[in-house]
Amino acid sequence: MNLYGKAKRAAQMKVLDAIRKGDFAVFGRAGMDVFADPVGVKSEDAKAFRADLGGSSANICVGLTKLGCTSALVTSVSDDAVGRFCMNRLRDYGVDTRYVRTVGGEARTSLAVYESRLEDFQNVIYRNGAADFQVTAKDMDAVDYTRFSALITAGTVFAAEPSRSATFHAFEQGRAAGLPVIFDIDYRPYSWPSADVAAQVLSRAGDESDLIVGNDEEFGFMAGGLDKGLDKARELAAKGKLVIYKMGHQGAITLTAQQEIRTGIFPVTAVKPNGAGDSFMAGMLASVAAGHDLRSAVLRGSACASIVVSQPGCAGAMPTTAELETFLDSHPGATDC
């Protein structure tokens, strides 16, 4: 291995060492999930709905805390009943809310209305004037970065201003404090003004991150073609970044500058498709923090994803450490990818 290769390996090990400390600042949205009850019923036919915390970054925070890590959410919520509901649920789950700012005016906390079914699954998202887009650079300056070992962001924060510029500012602040950046691409087309803007901004976020997680379609989107996703992931890994390239039922490829690690999934009877990515991220990071090697951590993240899709809801379905271990005891082997 030449000096350049050794430097990239050292950079990757530094990221893993930071994750092992288990203290995360998470940037992105909290929202309210409303899902039809019971399992299988369509939203328009439902006589009752259940409600819980939602939003990709909030879900990651909850998943981390349930698995023994600490997490603080950095976002904004609306000054209304829905915003207060989200704040209460974050605290109930043990998430640090000191960096969640309440905003007035017409900004509103996001609402997702979905159902626990796979056939003709519907997820209606209300994000007009989203409160989480109101995060500012001043909010980022208020974060005590010395309290954390790593930063996590979901791609949705970059879809609009001022949160886009504010989060890139947080990257700078985090780096100055010696923290690695973990980036979940999490591309949601409905949030962006155009696909071109999304590709440009998400590519910049990838370039400025140390660990990048996304599915094959998201990497393909960044690369300018769905057939180019794996090449994009390999390009980023060659720059010294850790990359996890998810392929749905085909498992995942974890890429470093030195190797590619292929892992499978844990088949379950799913009741919904959403929440898997958030649970995977939390499970993978928490497993590294608990001392597992990278391959094992990715497999445990996949197990967490399987657990979440097999139950209604998202935040509430995130497993505890005991629930994850019980699942793994009854599902001893993942499928080959």
C-alpha positions in Angstrom: 0.0 0.0 0.0 1.4 3.4 -1.0 1.4 6.5 1.2 -1.7 7.8 -0.5 -3.5 4.5 0.2 -2.4 4.5 3.8 -3.6 8.1 4.2 -7.1 7.1 2.9 -7.2 4.1 5.2 -6.2 6.3 8.1 -9.0 8.7 7.3 -11.6 5.9 7.2 -10.4 4.5 10.5 -10.7 8.0 12.0 -14.4 8.1 11.0 -15.1 4.7 12.6 -13.2 5.7 15.7 -15.4 8.8 16.0 -18.6 6.8 15.5 -17.5 4.4 18.2 -17.9 7.2 20.8 -21.7 7.1 20.1 -22.6 10.9 20.4 -24.4 12.3 17.4 -25.7 15.7 16.3 -28.4 15.0 13.7 -29.6 17.6 11.2 -32.9 17.4 9.5 -36.6 17.3 10.0 -39.0 16.1 12.7 -42.6 15.5 11.6 -45.8 14.0 12.6 -46.8 10.6 11.2 -50.4 9.7 11.0 -51.0 6.1 9.8 -54.2 4.2 9.2 -55.3 1.6 11.7 -55.5 -1.4 11.6 -52.8 -2.9 9.4 -53.9 -3.3 5.8 -56.6 -0.7 5.6 -56.3 2.1 3.1 -56.2 5.7 4.3 -59.5 6.6 2.6 -61.3 3.7 4.1 -59.8 4.1 7.6 -62.1 4.7 10.6 -59.2 5.4 12.9 -55.6 6.6 12.6 -52.6 6.4 15.0 -50.1 9.2 15.4 -46.4 9.3 16.3 -43.2 11.1 15.6 -41.8 10.9 12.1 -39.3 12.6 9.8 -36.1 10.9 8.6 -33.7 12.7 10.9 -36.0 12.4 14.0 -36.4 8.7 13.2 -32.6 8.3 13.1 -32.3 10.1 16.4 -34.8 7.7 18.0 -33.2 4.7 16.5 -29.8 5.7 18.0 -31.2 6.4 21.5 -33.0 3.1 21.6 -29.8 1.3 20.7 -27.8 3.0 23.5 -26.2 6.0 21.8 -27.0 9.7 22.5 -28.5 11.9 19.8 -29.4 15.6 19.6 -31.7 16.9 16.8 -30.9 20.2 15.2 -34.0 21.5 13.4 -37.0 23.9 13.6 -40.7 23.0 14.4 -43.8 25.2 14.1 -45.2 27.0 17.1 -48.4 25.0 17.2 -49.9 21.8 18.4 -48.2 19.6 15.8 -44.8 21.2 16.6 -45.3 20.7 20.3 -46.4 17.1 19.7 -43.1 16.4 17.9 -41.1 18.0 20.7 -42.9 15.9 23.3 -42.4 12.7 21.4 -38.7 13.5 20.9 -38.3 13.9 24.6 -40.3 10.8 25.3 -37.8 8.8 23.2 -34.8 10.4 24.9 -33.7 12.7 22.1 -31.9 15.9 23.1 -34.0 18.8 21.9 -31.9 21.7 23.1 -31.1 22.6 19.5 -34.7 22.5 18.2 -36.0 26.0 17.6 -39.7 26.9 17.5 -40.6 29.2 14.6 -43.8 31.3 14.2 -45.5 32.7 11.1 -46.8 30.4 8.4 -44.1 27.7 8.7 -45.6 24.3 9.5 -44.1 21.1 10.8 -44.3 18.3 8.2 -47.2 15.8 8.2 -47.1 12.4 6.6 -50.4 10.4 6.2 -49.7 6.8 5.2 -50.9 3.2 5.7 -49.5 -0.2 6.8 -49.8 -2.1 3.5 -47.6 -2.8 0.5 -50.1 -3.1 -2.3 -51.1 0.4 -3.6 -49.2 1.9 -0.7 -50.0 5.6 -0.2 -47.9 8.2 1.6 -49.3 11.7 1.5 -46.7 14.3 2.5 -47.6 17.8 3.6 -44.5 20.0 3.4 -45.8 23.4 2.2 -43.8 26.1 4.0 -41.9 23.4 6.0 -40.7 24.6 9.3 -37.5 22.6 9.2 -36.3 24.6 6.1 -36.2 27.6 8.4 -33.0 26.5 10.2 -30.4 29.3 9.9 -26.6 29.6 10.2 -27.2 31.3 13.6 -28.9 28.1 14.7 -25.8 26.1 13.7 -23.5 28.5 15.5 -25.5 27.8 18.7 -24.5 24.1 18.6 -21.7 23.0 20.9 -19.9 20.7 18.5 -17.4 19.7 21.2 -20.3 17.6 22.8 -20.4 15.2 19.8 -18.3 12.7 18.1 -19.9 12.9 14.6 -22.5 14.8 12.6 -25.4 13.1 10.7 -27.5 14.8 8.0 -30.3 13.7 5.7 -30.4 15.1 2.2 -33.7 16.7 2.7 -32.1 19.6 4.6 -30.5 20.8 1.4 -33.7 21.1 -0.7 -34.4 24.7 0.3 -32.9 27.8 1.9 -32.0 28.8 4.5 -31.4 25.3 5.8 -29.2 24.4 2.8 -26.6 27.0 3.4 -27.0 26.6 7.2 -26.2 22.9 7.0 -23.1 23.4 4.8 -22.1 26.0 7.5 -22.6 23.3 10.1 -20.3 21.0 8.1 -17.6 23.7 8.4 -18.2 24.1 12.1 -18.1 20.4 12.6 -14.9 19.9 10.7 -13.3 22.7 12.7 -14.1 20.7 15.8 -12.6 17.5 14.2 -16.0 15.8 13.6 -16.7 13.5 10.6 -19.8 14.1 8.5 -22.2 11.2 7.9 -24.6 11.8 4.9 -27.8 10.0 4.1 -28.6 11.0 0.6 -32.4 10.6 1.2 -33.5 12.2 -2.1 -37.1 13.2 -2.0 -38.0 14.8 -5.4 -41.1 16.6 -4.1 -38.9 18.8 -1.9 -36.6 20.1 -4.6 -37.1 23.0 -7.1 -35.6 20.8 -9.9 -33.7 17.6 -10.4 -30.7 19.6 -11.7 -30.5 21.6 -8.5 -30.8 18.4 -6.4 -28.1 16.6 -8.3 -25.7 19.5 -8.0 -26.3 20.2 -4.3 -26.4 16.5 -3.2 -23.1 15.9 -5.1 -21.5 18.7 -3.2 -22.8 17.3 0.1 -21.3 13.9 -0.9 -18.0 15.5 -1.6 -17.9 17.2 1.8 -18.9 14.1 3.7 -16.9 11.2 5.2 -19.5 8.4 5.3 -22.2 8.4 2.6 -25.2 6.1 2.7 -27.8 5.8 -0.1 -29.6 3.4 -2.3 -28.8 2.5 -5.9 -31.3 5.0 -7.4 -29.9 7.8 -5.2 -26.3 7.2 -6.2 -27.5 6.8 -9.8 -29.3 10.1 -9.6 -26.1 11.9 -8.4 -24.2 10.3 -11.2 -26.6 11.4 -13.9 -27.9 7.9 -14.7 -29.4 5.0 -12.8 -26.9 2.6 -14.4 -24.0 4.7 -13.1 -24.8 4.5 -9.4 -22.3 1.9 -8.4 -19.6 3.7 -10.4 -20.4 6.8 -8.5 -20.1 5.0 -5.2 -16.8 3.5 -6.2 -15.6 7.0 -7.3 -16.4 8.4 -3.8 -14.8 5.4 -2.1 -11.6 5.9 -4.1 -11.4 9.4 -2.7 -11.1 7.9 0.8 -14.7 8.0 1.8 -16.7 5.2 3.4 -19.7 4.4 1.2 -22.7 2.1 1.8 -24.5 1.3 -1.5 -27.9 -0.2 -0.7 -29.7 -2.3 -3.3 -33.1 -3.2 -1.6 -33.7 -6.9 -1.6 -30.3 -7.5 -3.1 -28.5 -6.3 0.0 -25.8 -3.8 0.2 -22.2 -3.1 -0.8 -19.9 -1.4 1.7 -17.1 0.3 -0.1 -13.7 1.5 1.2 -10.6 2.5 -0.6 -9.3 -1.1 -0.1 -12.3 -3.4 -0.5 -16.0 -4.0 -1.2 -18.0 -5.9 1.3 -21.3 -7.5 0.1 -24.0 -8.3 2.6 -27.5 -9.6 2.3 -30.8 -8.9 4.0 -33.1 -10.5 6.6 -36.4 -11.4 4.8 -39.5 -10.6 6.8 -43.2 -10.2 6.1 -43.3 -6.5 5.6 -46.4 -4.4 6.3 -45.1 -1.1 4.8 -42.1 0.1 2.8 -41.1 3.3 4.7 -38.7 3.8 7.7 -36.2 1.1 6.6 -33.5 3.6 5.6 -33.7 5.5 8.8 -33.6 2.3 10.9 -30.7 1.0 8.8 -28.6 4.1 9.5 -29.3 4.1 13.2 -28.6 0.4 13.5 -25.4 0.5 11.5 -24.0 3.4 13.4 -25.0 2.1 16.8 -23.5 -1.2 16.1 -20.2 0.4 15.2 -20.4 2.3 18.4 -21.0 -1.0 20.3 -17.8 -2.4 18.9 -18.9 -4.4 15.9 -16.8 -4.5 12.8 -18.1 -2.8 9.7 -19.5 -5.9 8.0 -21.4 -6.9 11.1 -22.6 -3.4 11.7 -24.1 -3.2 8.2 -25.8 -6.6 8.7 -27.2 -5.4 12.0 -28.4 -2.2 10.3 -30.2 -4.4 7.7 -31.8 -6.3 10.6 -33.1 -3.1 12.0 -34.6 -2.2 8.7 -36.4 -5.5 8.5 -37.8 -5.0 12.0 -39.2 -1.6 11.1 -40.9 -2.6 7.9 -42.6 -5.5 9.7 -44.5 -3.2 12.1 -46.7 -0.1 11.8 -45.2 3.3 12.3 -41.6 4.4 12.1 -40.1 6.0 15.3 -42.1 3.6 17.5 -41.0 0.6 15.5 -37.3 1.4 15.8 -35.8 -1.6 17.8 -34.1 -1.5 21.2 -30.9 -3.4 21.6 -32.7 -6.3 23.3 -35.3 -6.4 20.4 -32.5 -6.4 17.8 -30.7 -9.3 19.6 -33.9 -11.3 19.9 -34.5 -10.8 16.1 -31.0 -11.9 15.2 -31.3 -14.9 17.4 -34.4 -16.0 15.5 -32.9 -14.9 12.1 -29.4 -16.3 12.3 -28.4 -15.7 8.6 -29.0 -13.0 6.1 -29.7 -13.9 2.4 -26.8 -13.8 0.0 -26.8 -10.6 -2.1 
